[in-house]
Amino acid sequence: MRHLGFEITRIDAGEVEGEMPLAAFALQQMDYVHGGVTATVADIVAGFAAYTCTALDKNVVTSGLHIQYFAPGYGQKLRAVGKVTKAGSRLHYCESEVYVSDQAGERLIARAISTMAVV
């Protein structure tokens, strides 16, 4: 998270948001944000959102992640929002959306669903 420059900007019960500036190291060969970076930030916000719904003596780890890419990511900033759709005693189910923004505005580039195991 620190290596990417990704910072959490909002934490609410069951919902977390964060952002990072898009730097050259996060881009692939055609100067779009790398799919691995997109998946990583989707996983980060989902994991933190799940953690907000977890007992203080427990933690969460990703047990499943499925991501769909809608558009190439180019711009100055990447923003991700993660939400818990169902919190259980052993598994939390989450959704994430990843956006990029530039002078023209913000656009959705990917959506993920994930399962977080309570450990």
Secondary structure in CASP SS format (residue, H / E / C, confidence):
PFRMAT SS
TARGET T0000
AUTHOR 0000-0000-0000
METHOD secondary structure of the structure
MODEL  1
M C 1.00
R C 1.00
H C 1.00
L C 1.00
G C 1.00
F C 1.00
E E 1.00
I E 1.00
T E 1.00
R E 1.00
I E 1.00
D E 1.00
A C 1.00
G C 1.00
E E 1.00
V E 1.00
E E 1.00
G E 1.00
E E 1.00
M E 1.00
P E 1.00
L C 1.00
A C 1.00
A H 1.00
F H 1.00
A H 1.00
L E 1.00
Q C 1.00
Q C 1.00
M C 1.00
D C 1.00
Y C 1.00
V E 1.00
H C 1.00
G H 1.00
G H 1.00
V H 1.00
T H 1.00
A H 1.00
T H 1.00
V H 1.00
A H 1.00
D H 1.00
I H 1.00
V H 1.00
A H 1.00
G H 1.00
F H 1.00
A H 1.00
A H 1.00
Y H 1.00
T C 1.00
C C 1.00
T C 1.00
A C 1.00
L C 1.00
D C 1.00
K C 1.00
N C 1.00
V E 1.00
V E 1.00
T E 1.00
S E 1.00
G E 1.00
L E 1.00
H E 1.00
I E 1.00
Q E 1.00
Y E 1.00
F C 1.00
A C 1.00
P C 1.00
G C 1.00
Y C 1.00
G C 1.00
Q C 1.00
K E 1.00
L E 1.00
R E 1.00
A E 1.00
V E 1.00
G E 1.00
K E 1.00
V E 1.00
T E 1.00
K E 1.00
A E 1.00
G C 1.00
S C 1.00
R C 1.00
L E 1.00
H E 1.00
Y E 1.00
C E 1.00
E E 1.00
S E 1.00
E E 1.00
V E 1.00
Y E 1.00
V E 1.00
S E 1.00
D E 1.00
Q C 1.00
A C 1.00
G E 1.00
E E 1.00
R E 1.00
L E 1.00
I E 1.00
A E 1.00
R E 1.00
A E 1.00
I E 1.00
S E 1.00
T E 1.00
M E 1.00
A E 1.00
V E 1.00
V C 1.00
END
